[in-house]
């Protein structure tokens, strides 16, 4: 099995079965000449998914036909099983802690206001409102007076869906983030499979995401960043599908020779159209929803637009275009921009429908009756622009000290996590130790996974810069889109849990590095056995690390010394 996986991942492309060499080549073999194997350009454009290996089936005594069917089914069965595992641990005891944790005090209440009013209403101070919401009988002190909020509404609409089903309580406002966290694991398995052409590595990437502490904690708390992560990951997956579909259209347009091989062709590479691209439009909608949850989604839109243009250039170069940039400018760039930016903008505006239809939303009628050079723009849009400008000014000027703030420089090495909840308890929940007990929910990535990801990113930089591996470039682009923009705001109050947006791509980076550990095609069985053993040890250590930190991810009651032994760095306290 290890050799099958290595063969799938070690090479960037897979060729079709080679035909016999022509007679002249066979005659020259007597003189030591070996003709280069022919590679079909269609396979360079869209590498096929390798045929499943048979070793496991043979070891289990299965017939070749049954082995083939079972292995094919694993393309979906494997990701679903990983997602079921992720969902089971995310939904377990989801209502704990029964409190309004960290910024849930804003988003859970704003979500309820959107559900009831269509816009964010006014609540009393959190010290008054939060106990009333958690009380029995419950009191919901919501006023219909619109209030200023710092983020767009989409993420809160997502949270509101759970509250609509289960009420304004911890389980209700955390339900949808747990759903999106589980679905994102399923998506990453399928994305990894398409990216690496390997079901095993796709499922490995999903498993790593399932056992990442930061993703796990963010899936169990009603904040907006997990929602942004989900929509960005959905957009990334849509763009991968679009890439394959568009390149397949180019491949179909290539002329085929007498041996059935397609080669690069200048006319096809420069003039063939790629047709309607619904998956790119879907990606634009997902990026619009990401930006409508938090504005950092706009940076992802910019990064992904550049990435897709470069993908199109590479596609046309492989297809035979001598001037691929000019070909993209003429044939693809316009549709690319129209499929992403305008679609994202329209999607963003649609998420404000509740505010547009209201009379009491904050600033809703600011532009009514105002003249000026922009009076030709409808008043509701000008009112929204004014509101958004105020939000921008608020966000860039937010520099108040917070004990859990951290510099982006420290995020990858987990320099300063965020404690969402911490309580000491000496008598309840079975605590009987003389030293007392602790209940903590710490937004901390699984340390061994993140530290391994730091090395994996260096490997991907090598693969992209020196080996021109587009897969490495795609993963690095996604990491950069979620990470690098925060370096522009180092004077602002920022937190390490913002990094959840690029956690899936760290898992892809580690999965790709594991594929390299298994050995390239042609490696000896000993080399692959050593690689498989090393990769297996790494994965098992990461899973163990998650299990070890599980009590401080879930707010479990543990003796104080056990909590303190998990504070590996002083900055985690």
Secondary structure, DSSP 8 states (H G I E B T S, - for coil): -HHHHHHHHHSS----------HHHHHHGGGT--------HHHHHS-------SHHHHHHT--HHHHHHHHHHHHHHHHHHHHHHHHHHHHTTTT-S-S--TTHHHHHHHHHHHHHHSS--EE--HHHHHHHHHSSS----EESS----SS-SHHHHHHHHHHHHH-SSHHHHHHHHHHHHHHHHHHHHHHHHHHHT-HHHHHHHHHHHHT-HHHHHHTTS--SHHHHHHHHHHHHHHHHHHHHHHHHHHHHHS-B-TTS-B---HHHHHH------HHHHHHHHHHHHHHTT-TTHHHHHHHHHHHHHHHHHHHHHHHT-SSHHHHHHHHTHHHHHIIIIIHHHHHHHHTTHHHHT-SSSTTTTTTTT--STTTTS-HHHHHHHHHHHHHHHHHHT-----TT---GGGTTTT-S-EEEEEEEESSSTT---TT-EEEEEEE---HHHHHHHHHHHHHHHHHHHHH--HHHHHHHHHHHHHHGGGGGGTTS---GGGGGGGHHHHHHHHHHHHHHHT--TT--HHHHHHHHHHHHHHHHHHHHHHHHHHHHHHT-EEEHHHHHHT--SGGG-
